[in-house]
Amino acid sequence: MLASAASPLRFFDRITVEDGLASNNVYAVWQDKKGYLWIGTSNGLQRFDGNYFLTFGIEKPHKLPAQPVRQIMEDKKGRMWIRYGDAYGIYNPATLSFQAVPFEKNEVRFRGEKLWMDEKGNIYVLLRRNKLLVYDPLRNLFTEDNLPVKLPPGYQPNTMFEDAKTGYYWIGCEQGMAVYDPKNKKIYHNEHNPLQLPYLNDPSIRRVSHYHIDSKRIHRMVYWNPEQYFVSYDEQTRTAHTGSESLNQIPSRVYRETSSLLETATGECWYFGVNTLYQYKDEDNAFDSYQTAALSFSEVYHMYEDKEGGIWIATDEGIYHNANYSPEITYREFNEGEPQHLFLSISEIHLKNASKKEYWIGSWGRGLVFLDEDLNEIQGPNLYHNLPDSTAYKQPWCLLQERNTGLVWIGAQLGILQVVDPESKQLQNLTLPIFRNATIRSISQDGWGNIWFTTQRGDLIRYRAGQPLENSSFELIREFHGFSFAHTVDKENRVWVCTSNNGVFVVDGETGETLRHLDDRILSSNKQEKMLQLNDSIFFFGYDLLNAYNANSEENRVLSYSEGLISNDILHMQADREGFLWIYTPNGICRYNYFQNSFTHYGKKDGFGPLERDGYGGTLTTEGKIIFTGYHSLVSFNPSQFNSSIKPDRPSLTNIKLFDHFLFVDSLNSETKRTFAHDQNAFTFYFSTLTFTNQDKLKYFHRLSGIDEDWQYSGQSSMAVYSLLPPGDYTLEYRSENEEGMASTIGSFFFRITPPFHESWWFRLLLTITVLFMLSIMYRLHINRILAVVKVRNRVARDLHDDMGSTLSTINILSTMAKTKIQTDPAKASEYVSKITDNCQRMMEAMDDIVWSIKPQNDSMDRIIARMREFANQALEAKNIDFQMEVAEEVFKVKLPMDARRDLFLIFKESVNNLAKYAKCTKAHIRFSFKKGKLQVYIKDNGQGFDLEKADAGNGLSNMKKRAQNMGGELKIISQKGVGTEVLLTVGI
């Protein structure tokens, strides 16, 4: 039975389209200054934050369809160069814009090409087997003019390397190697090599496809003649370096083509290309292939080392990633035979020479397996040659090395007890009646040196230290009437025993008295198969679930998958020196921190990829390492190197999704407040620390001001979702925690959702002002109506008082006078009665005018003109005056207030009355017109006229002028004796 060599330290995770990649054909990987990883695929450009992929397109200067991105590079100015389809150019992710850089001429490009930059910042396009072009920033194109690098005439370049130490450009060409010295402007090649530079003079070297000088000054070259060859040269010893020879010895069962070499920050060298992925091993001075079933591909297009030292491999089968996380993990896999292996237990065995030790494994059906300190198998003696030919003697379940004598006690099948001298490898086989043919499942030793056993039957048996190895030296302490798979003895010499049907018993190691009984009222179940003591007070019991029992407080925690346990199936448990519990499960390994009550998971990324999914045993070595045994392998690791108690970095807000649209904003984590409209209120926020090493061991939490009272867990998807947020100012806070509960500093994002215009303060203020203004207008209109009514009432009262009152007073006087004269002077009395009749007639007309003016139906100009026409007919026809009345159409559209309307009528009435009474005319002309916003009333007669200066200054003319002023108008009267009179009233509307 042979153990395999230690497996490589690097284990790669595969990322494919199922994880969010746009395509499994990945051509390029690059990390920007913020930590984002940019991926060039056959389906376009993507950005990766450790959790999510986002696809970036080109929108400016115009939208382009998704094309392959075959190369990504950063120039000295921090700009991002990409090859998009067949176009090279500068890409701005913030604006999704692409500034294409064309070739000056049409070039032959089918042989392959590459974007390359030297230390001075010059950017080149190397057209393989053709020529070299350089970027001209002034003309924004690639050209052959003013090349900083010179080639020998006729040389066709394939690859370039700039030596930072010497400044030389090493150029691999179809014709061989060429070197250009930019300081001296000299070119060295096979016909001119005064410096005796390596490889220039070798005529067999043609078609050089790659050249690299590593940090140890080893020149590594790949060329074809006609097959692919690898050579290397040690510059310091000036001799050939044999490290690459191993690649020439690999059988070419498939086509191989090496395209490039990656040298990491630690000096690791990787060749990659078509069916090619080789890592150089210093200890072997050779390259080893990494193309396995776990890392399969047809071509590696690119390799990249990120800022954390992780390696990214871009292939036609997706991306493979290895974090810079190299704990000391050693695997040993043992060849299977008959019967197959089942490693049940492992124990560190110390020999008399304190500096020497061995590891003994109890193997089902094969007996003991011996390993040296490096876990390599030792071909020991046949311990079982004197025993009957039965597998029961070769089925050890548990091992214990006694402290006093150094003898190794082995509990086996059918109650067989074996004692082995580790120095001589001599085995003493004991079949004692006290074990009643029941398999011995666990062995331990108390502080007095006594040896304790538990059996498959459920018996607890004690062997008194120093007694002869015979049945009488063993004592049955308790029968638990069921299986008893595990037990331990604490520092107080109490024996803790797990049973299959009645929980856990704590027994006094001297008297056998039961001190404590833990059943399903305290534990998760009465069946417990695994047991481990963490410290003086904390005990762990396991079966389907994990129980963490505190013997001092008598409190028990039941832990399961839902609390963070990687699997409810527990294969083995082991405590390390720092007080952590390591749990081996079918789903991998996890570590439990009792005091933080937190689990940390370890899997493929951490180097546990080859871990078997079935196992049983384990141990803690004197160096502090933990060994777990699988079905036919074991793994050894140093738990102190898996310390995750380092405060995580502050996370970044990597993406925002507004409804279903991602916002590509570079300033997501700045202090600038972002503003969104009221209908932009459904957000998904994504978080990441932009780390690719321990991303899966971080949890994210968030809270939004005004919404969340406490921190909210962002879930496995590391995102926060908020829908239908009301308008307002918000602060989103976010942080990360490792699995030990250590929190990062808090990141913040400020944003504002503006309300709709009808909910904004200015609209509400404007609405309030408008309402108040309208109320004010309504109030003013109400007051005006009241005042108008009062004014009408006052006017009616005044008119009644002035016209009716004075007329009635006159009538009263005339009637009195007529009464006194009716007997004495009947003629005079008759005159008084006539005057009374005239006054009554005038009073009736005045009353009629008052009533007509206040009726609403008389508000229109049609009614006013009609009344005026009626009055003119009555007044003028009675005097046989021929008159003409003209009314323009625009006049009927004029709107006059009630007072103006009455004043207009009374002025007209007074003018017509004067014309009828005093003008002594035969003709009259009346005209109503409306021009330039002014109403004009024109009355003319052909009467006798009068002298205005000598005219009677009675109430008639003065009242007309006063009424014209009340209307805001102007009254003009023109009269000459013997010519006639003109009255012109002009009123602005």
Number of C-alpha atoms within 10 A of each C-alpha: 12 13 16 14 12 14 13 12 17 20 22 21 16 17 16 17 13 10 12 16 25 22 19 20 24 31 25 27 26 22 19 15 9 9 19 20 20 21 27 28 27 20 18 22 27 21 20 20 23 19 21 18 18 18 17 16 19 21 13 14 11 9 12 12 10 17 18 20 24 25 24 23 20 17 16 13 7 10 14 18 22 23 22 25 14 11 13 23 17 20 22 14 16 12 13 16 17 24 15 18 19 17 18 16 10 7 10 13 14 9 10 12 18 15 19 18 19 16 12 7 12 16 21 22 19 22 22 22 23 19 20 22 22 23 23 19 11 6 11 15 18 21 19 16 11 11 15 13 19 18 21 18 6 11 19 22 25 28 26 21 19 19 16 11 7 10 14 18 21 21 27 29 27 22 21 25 30 25 25 22 16 15 9 7 10 15 18 20 22 19 9 14 16 9 7 12 16 17 20 18 16 11 10 13 22 18 23 23 26 23 24 22 20 17 14 10 15 19 19 19 23 25 25 16 11 10 10 18 20 19 20 22 21 18 16 9 10 11 11 15 17 14 21 21 16 16 18 13 10 10 7 10 6 8 10 17 20 23 18 21 23 19 19 17 12 8 12 14 19 21 23 25 20 18 18 21 24 20 18 20 14 11 6 10 14 17 20 17 16 17 14 9 7 13 17 17 19 15 23 28 22 23 26 19 21 21 15 13 17 17 20 22 26 27 26 21 21 25 29 20 23 24 23 18 19 15 16 15 21 20 24 21 20 16 13 12 9 7 10 14 20 21 30 22 23 27 21 21 22 20 15 10 8 7 7 11 17 20 22 23 26 28 23 24 19 21 23 24 17 19 20 15 11 9 20 17 20 16 11 11 11 12 15 18 9 10 12 9 10 10 14 18 23 21 25 29 25 23 27 21 22 17 11 9 9 17 18 21 21 25 26 27 21 18 24 24 20 18 20 18 16 19 12 8 14 14 20 16 16 14 15 16 14 15 25 15 17 20 26 28 25 24 24 22 22 19 13 11 15 17 20 23 27 32 29 24 22 26 25 23 19 24 21 16 17 11 11 11 15 12 14 13 13 22 15 15 18 16 15 20 14 15 24 32 23 27 27 23 22 18 10 11 17 21 24 25 28 28 28 21 18 20 23 27 20 20 22 18 22 12 8 16 13 15 12 13 14 17 18 13 9 17 23 21 22 19 22 29 22 21 24 20 21 18 12 12 13 18 19 19 25 26 19 17 19 26 22 21 21 16 13 9 9 11 12 18 16 16 18 16 13 9 11 17 24 23 21 19 19 24 24 22 25 21 21 19 14 10 13 18 21 22 24 29 22 16 19 19 23 20 25 21 17 16 9 11 15 16 24 22 19 20 15 15 21 22 23 19 16 15 22 21 13 20 24 20 24 25 22 20 16 11 8 16 17 20 23 29 29 25 20 19 23 24 21 20 19 18 21 15 12 16 9 17 11 11 15 19 17 18 22 23 24 23 21 21 15 17 13 10 10 15 13 17 13 13 14 20 16 12 11 11 16 15 13 15 12 18 14 16 18 15 19 17 20 22 28 27 24 22 22 25 18 18 15 18 15 22 21 26 21 23 20 20 13 11 12 11 9 11 14 14 17 21 11 11 12 19 21 22 12 14 12 11 15 14 19 12 15 18 16 20 17 30 28 29 20 23 23 23 18 15 20 19 13 16 18 20 20 19 18 18 19 19 16 12 11 10 12 13 11 11 13 13 11 12 13 12 12 12 12 12 12 12 12 12 13 12 12 12 13 12 12 14 12 12 13 15 12 12 15 16 13 14 15 18 14 14 16 18 14 13 17 20 15 15 19 18 12 16 20 13 14 20 17 14 15 22 16 14 16 15 10 11 12 14 13 15 21 14 13 22 18 13 16 21 13 14 19 17 12 15 19 13 12 16 17 11 14 16 11 16 22 17 10 9 9 15 18 17 16 14 13 19 17 11 15 19 15 11 17 21 15 11 19 21 13 10 15 12 18 14 17 13 15 12 14 12 11 12 18 17 12 15 13 15 11 18 18 19 19 21 21 22 19 17 23 22 17 15 20 23 17 15 26 23 13 12 21 17 22 15 17 23 15 20 15 19 17 21 11 7 10 15 18 19 20 18 22 22 26 18 22 16 21 19 11 13 7 7 9 11 10 8 8 14 17 11 15 21 18 16 21 21 14 13 21 13 20 17 18 12 15 14 18 14 12 12 14 20 22 20 19 15 22 19 19 14 14
